[in-house]
Amino acid sequence: MPFLWVALGIMALGLVVLFAVGNDGSVLGLSSSSFARLIYLGALLTVIGSVLIRGRPRGNLLGPATIWIAIILVLVLAYQYRHLLGFSG
């Protein structure tokens, strides 16, 4: 549980830094949008990691993980070929 609070604190600090810098500067050598993406992916990784560490037993994780990977793969492929499929305007 302390890992979660530390991770959330780091993300909150990153958001405060983003608000302080604004759109004009860079943070740790990254542009503001890249730093924001880093914070977002850190939050996503924290959620996924906490599910894997404290979630279900490892044997019960393979089925749902396979389904989610298949869904994500279909969405990525649909986005990649959206022009050929006629989804764009």
Secondary structure as GFF3:
##gff-version 3
##sequence-region A 1 89
A	DSSP	alpha_helix	2	21	.	.	.	ID=ss1
A	DSSP	beta_strand	26	27	.	.	.	ID=ss2
A	DSSP	beta_strand	30	31	.	.	.	ID=ss3
A	DSSP	alpha_helix	32	54	.	.	.	ID=ss4
A	DSSP	three_ten_helix	58	60	.	.	.	ID=ss5
A	DSSP	alpha_helix	62	80	.	.	.	ID=ss6
A	DSSP	alpha_helix	82	85	.	.	.	ID=ss7
###
